[in-house]
Amino acid sequence: MEAALRDSAKKFAGVVRRERVIRRFFEAREAFEGNSELYALRVEYTRLVHELRGKQSEGTLAEDDVAELRELEQKVNGHDVTKELSEAQVQAGEMLQRCNTVISERLGFDYASSAAAQRSCGC
């Protein structure tokens, strides 16, 4: 029985991966990770965050610094590739939530919660 359940789960996962919404998400994530312009912006954003944290702890953080960070954040978040990933992620999440609802109704318990990886610390 356990092997049959495992096989069914693998088949279901394969079907889900082939869905247009899920493929769109994976393609958008790949584009996000592979876009050199966006990567450079993200690297610069991370560098600036670390720099400004140092300035904040030293008490030398200025409004111009915060404005620069916000401008960079807007460039990252406003990039077409980032927008596509965000939209694809929302749609994929909605689809997976619908799948979980159907599975959970049939099983009589919240499948996603019980199937989530258990943490060793009991968290």
Summary of the structure (lengths in Angstrom):
residues: 123
radius of gyration: 20.8
end to end distance: 29.5
largest distance: 64.2
contacts: 283
relative contact order: 0.11
helix: 85%
strand: 0%
